[in-house]
């Protein structure tokens, strides 16, 4: 894999300089202005580090959008000024790592880069035609459990939660068919429906974009709020007609559990969480629409009656992934 670092900052160059000198890694530094031209000429096996510190908002969004639309590359964002307020949404778009102000203050290590390179978002199951590869997982190391309700959950504190990732896979198609205004109305209808449907499971829409988001559930290590909510959403989906054209939103659904600092919706920009990174990667690179996927680390805590709904789908980024049985 070839690593391309796009930056005009001397400080950022100095941070990455040791990487460019490693004999076993191909890494080069380019000016930010050369992003599209350089990447377009490269093979698909590349990892881009994109420094946005010298860009205005429009240029920044254009560059990130360009990278997010390329199907066979990896990219990470360098943001020494913390100009992105919602970093979690960037992971949703496909970003592999976010290097913010605090990272550079503490000096980025080669270990972090190497760990990031271990992700395998492509060729998920290398054994062609087989989906039974697994890894031996460790018992999750949870922080303080968030419990069964929001009563004692405090902003700025780390807890173990259950997460439900949802992604709409046909927004572009619907926009062409219906127009942007009607799609916005459709998404508004779904937002209201989702908000009401998850209330009885103590769920909260924590991250919302025009292509999906994450629902957060209090978790005590054994409750089944997330899976029950996902099953209800999945089985009710065919019954929902959101507009006059009877167009449905095609959904990806992924369930995971893990640790994150809790901040209120819209204030997630400074949160760094391996669990959030993992669920975005699974949703973006592994999951298909119109099914429910769940990590084994979450499913192993379910009662047998619910585990029987799922079958092993494969291994991805160190997680065994299960999917809903359809027969």
C-alpha positions in Angstrom: 0.0 0.0 0.0 1.2 3.5 -0.9 0.7 6.3 1.6 0.1 9.8 0.2 0.3 12.8 2.6 -1.3 16.0 1.3 -0.2 19.0 3.3 1.3 22.5 3.0 2.2 22.7 6.7 5.8 22.4 7.8 4.6 21.2 11.2 2.5 18.4 9.7 5.4 17.4 7.4 7.7 17.0 10.4 5.2 14.7 12.0 5.1 12.4 9.0 8.7 12.7 8.0 9.8 9.5 9.9 7.2 7.6 7.9 8.6 8.7 4.6 12.0 7.3 5.6 10.8 3.8 6.6 12.2 1.3 4.1 9.3 -1.0 4.2 6.6 1.6 3.6 6.1 3.7 0.5 5.1 7.2 1.6 5.3 10.6 -0.1 4.3 14.2 0.7 2.4 16.3 -1.8 0.9 19.8 -1.8 -2.8 20.0 -0.9 -3.6 21.5 -4.3 -2.5 18.4 -6.1 -5.0 16.1 -4.3 -7.4 15.3 -7.2 -4.8 15.2 -9.9 -2.4 13.0 -8.0 -4.9 10.5 -6.6 -6.6 10.1 -9.9 -3.3 8.8 -11.4 -2.6 6.3 -8.7 -3.6 2.7 -8.3 -6.5 1.8 -5.9 -4.1 0.5 -3.2 -3.4 3.8 -1.6 -3.9 5.5 1.8 -4.4 9.3 1.7 -3.8 11.6 4.7 -5.5 14.9 3.9 -4.5 18.1 5.8 -7.4 20.5 5.8 -5.8 23.2 8.0 -5.1 25.6 5.0 -8.5 25.2 3.4 -11.7 27.2 3.6 -14.9 25.3 4.4 -16.0 24.9 0.8 -12.6 23.6 -0.4 -12.4 21.3 2.6 -15.8 19.8 1.9 -15.0 19.4 -1.8 -11.8 17.5 -1.0 -13.3 15.2 1.5 -16.3 14.5 -0.8 -13.9 13.6 -3.6 -12.1 11.1 -1.3 -15.3 9.7 0.1 -16.7 8.8 -3.3 -13.6 6.8 -4.4 -14.5 3.2 -3.8 -11.1 1.5 -3.4 -8.9 3.9 -1.4 -8.5 4.6 2.3 -8.2 8.2 3.7 -7.7 10.0 7.0 -8.2 13.6 7.9 -5.6 15.9 9.4 -7.2 18.7 11.3 -4.7 20.5 13.6 -7.2 23.4 14.1 -10.2 21.2 15.0 -12.2 22.9 12.3 -14.5 20.0 11.9 -17.2 20.1 14.6 -18.7 16.6 14.1 -15.9 14.1 13.5 -18.2 11.2 14.0 -20.1 12.2 10.8 -16.7 12.0 8.9 -16.3 8.4 10.0 -19.8 7.8 8.7 -18.7 9.0 5.2 -15.8 6.5 5.3 -12.9 8.3 7.0 -10.4 5.8 8.6 -8.8 8.1 11.2 -9.1 11.7 12.4 -5.9 13.5 13.5 -7.0 16.5 15.5 -5.3 19.2 17.6 -4.7 17.0 20.6 -3.0 14.3 18.5 -0.4 16.7 17.2 0.0 18.3 20.7 1.0 14.9 22.0 3.0 14.0 18.8 1.5 11.4 16.5 3.2 8.0 16.8 4.1 5.5 14.0 2.2 2.9 16.0 -1.1 4.8 15.5 -0.5 4.9 11.7 0.4 1.2 11.6 -2.7 0.3 13.6 -4.8 2.3 11.2 -3.3 0.4 8.3 -4.3 -2.9 9.8 -8.0 -2.2 9.0 -9.3 -4.4 6.1 -12.2 -2.6 4.5 -11.7 -4.4 1.2 -11.5 -8.1 0.4 -13.4 -8.8 3.6 -13.4 -12.6 3.2 -10.2 -13.5 1.3 -11.2 -17.1 0.9 -13.3 -16.8 -2.2 -16.8 -18.2 -1.8 -16.5 -18.8 1.9 -18.0 -16.8 4.7 -17.1 -19.0 7.7 -13.8 -17.3 8.7 -13.8 -16.2 12.3 -11.4 -14.8 14.8 -11.2 -15.5 18.5 -12.6 -12.5 20.2 -11.7 -11.2 23.6 -14.3 -10.4 26.1 -15.1 -6.7 25.7 -13.5 -4.4 28.2 -16.4 -2.2 29.0 -16.3 1.1 30.9 -19.0 1.9 33.4 -22.3 0.6 32.1 -24.7 3.3 31.2 -27.6 1.2 32.7 -31.2 0.8 31.7 -32.2 4.5 31.4 -30.8 7.9 30.9 -31.4 9.0 34.5 -27.8 8.8 35.7 -26.0 9.4 32.5 -23.8 12.6 32.6 -22.4 14.6 29.8 -18.7 14.3 29.4 -18.4 10.9 31.1 -17.4 7.7 29.4 -19.9 4.8 29.5 -20.6 1.5 27.7 -23.6 1.9 25.3 -25.3 -0.2 22.6 -25.3 1.4 19.2 -27.6 1.0 16.2 -26.1 2.2 12.9 -28.5 3.0 10.1 -27.7 4.1 6.6 -29.9 4.9 3.6 -28.4 3.4 0.5 -30.7 4.8 -2.2 -30.8 8.6 -1.5 -29.0 9.5 -4.7 -31.5 7.4 -6.7 -34.5 8.8 -4.9 -33.2 12.4 -5.4 -33.1 11.8 -9.2 -36.6 10.3 -9.1 -38.3 12.7 -6.7 -36.2 15.8 -6.4 -34.3 17.1 -3.4 -37.3 18.8 -1.7 -39.4 15.6 -1.6 -36.4 13.6 -0.4 -35.9 16.1 2.4 -39.6 15.6 3.3 -39.2 11.8 3.2 -36.2 12.0 5.5 -38.1 14.2 7.9 -40.9 11.7 8.0 -38.5 8.9 8.7 -36.7 10.9 11.4 -40.0 11.5 13.2 -41.0 7.8 12.8 -37.6 6.6 14.1 -37.7 9.0 17.1 -41.1 7.7 18.2 -40.3 4.0 17.6 -37.1 4.0 19.7 -38.6 5.8 22.7 -40.0 2.7 24.3 -36.4 1.2 24.1 -34.9 4.3 25.7 -33.1 5.0 22.4 -31.9 8.5 21.3 -31.0 9.6 17.8 -27.4 10.6 18.6 -26.0 11.3 15.1 -28.1 12.3 12.1 -27.1 13.1 8.5 -28.9 13.0 5.2 -27.6 9.5 4.6 -28.0 7.9 8.0 -26.7 8.0 11.6 -26.5 6.3 15.0 -29.1 5.6 17.7 -27.7 5.3 21.2 -29.1 3.0 23.9 -28.4 2.8 27.6 -26.7 -0.6 28.2 -26.2 -2.6 31.4 -24.3 -5.5 29.8 -27.4 -7.7 29.3 -30.4 -5.6 28.2 -31.8 -6.2 24.7 -33.1 -2.7 23.9 -30.9 -2.2 20.7 -31.7 -5.5 19.1 -35.4 -5.3 19.9 -35.6 -1.8 18.3 -33.6 -3.0 15.2 -35.9 -6.0 14.8 -39.0 -3.8 15.0 -37.6 -1.3 12.5 -36.6 -4.1 10.1 -39.9 -6.0 10.2 -42.0 -2.8 10.0 -40.1 -1.3 7.1 -42.0 -3.0 4.3 -45.3 -1.7 5.8 -44.1 1.9 5.8 -44.9 4.1 2.8 -43.3 7.4 3.2 -44.6 9.4 0.3 -47.1 9.6 -2.5 -44.8 7.7 -4.8 -44.7 4.8 -2.4 -40.9 4.9 -2.3 -39.2 3.2 0.6 -35.8 4.0 2.0 -33.4 1.1 1.6 -31.6 0.6 5.0 -28.4 -0.9 6.3 -28.7 -1.8 10.0 -25.7 -2.7 12.3 -25.7 -3.3 16.1 -22.6 -3.0 18.3 -21.7 -2.3 21.9 -18.7 -0.5 23.4 -17.4 2.6 25.1 -17.8 6.2 24.3 -17.9 9.5 26.1 -21.4 10.8 26.1 -22.1 14.3 24.8 -25.4 15.6 23.6 -26.5 15.3 20.0 -24.7 17.9 17.8 -21.8 18.1 20.2 -19.9 14.9 19.2 -17.1 16.6 17.4 -14.4 15.9 19.9 -15.3 12.3 20.7 -12.8 9.6 19.9 -14.2 6.1 20.3 -13.0 2.8 18.9 -16.5 1.4 19.2 -17.9 4.2 17.0 -15.1 3.8 14.5 -15.8 0.1 14.3 -19.6 0.4 13.7 -19.1 2.9 11.0 -16.5 0.7 9.2 -18.8 -2.3 9.4 -21.7 -0.3 8.1 -19.8 1.3 5.3 -17.7 -1.6 4.1 -19.3 -4.9 5.2 -23.1 -4.5 5.6 -25.6 -4.8 2.9 -29.0 -3.1 2.8 -32.3 -4.8 4.0 -30.7 -6.9 6.7 -29.5 -6.6 10.3 -25.9 -7.2 11.2 -24.5 -7.4 14.7 -21.0 -7.9 16.2 -20.4 -11.2 18.1 -19.2 -9.1 21.1 -22.7 -7.7 21.4 -24.6 -10.9 20.4 -22.8 -13.1 22.9 -24.6 -11.2 25.6 -28.1 -11.9 24.2 -30.4 -14.6 25.5 -30.4 -17.8 23.5 -33.9 -17.0 22.2 -32.6 -13.9 20.4 -29.2 -15.4 19.3 -31.1 -18.0 17.3 -32.2 -15.2 15.0 -28.6 -14.7 13.7 -26.1 -16.7 11.8 -22.3 -16.1 11.3 -21.6 -13.9 8.3 -17.8 -13.5 8.4 -14.9 -11.7 10.0 -14.2 -8.0 9.6 -11.5 -5.8 11.2 -11.1 -8.2 14.2 -14.9 -8.6 14.7 -17.0 -11.7 14.0 -20.1 -10.4 12.3 -23.5 -12.1 12.4 -26.5 -11.4 10.2 -30.2 -11.9 10.6 -31.5 -15.3 9.4 -34.0 -14.8 6.6 -35.2 -18.4 6.4 
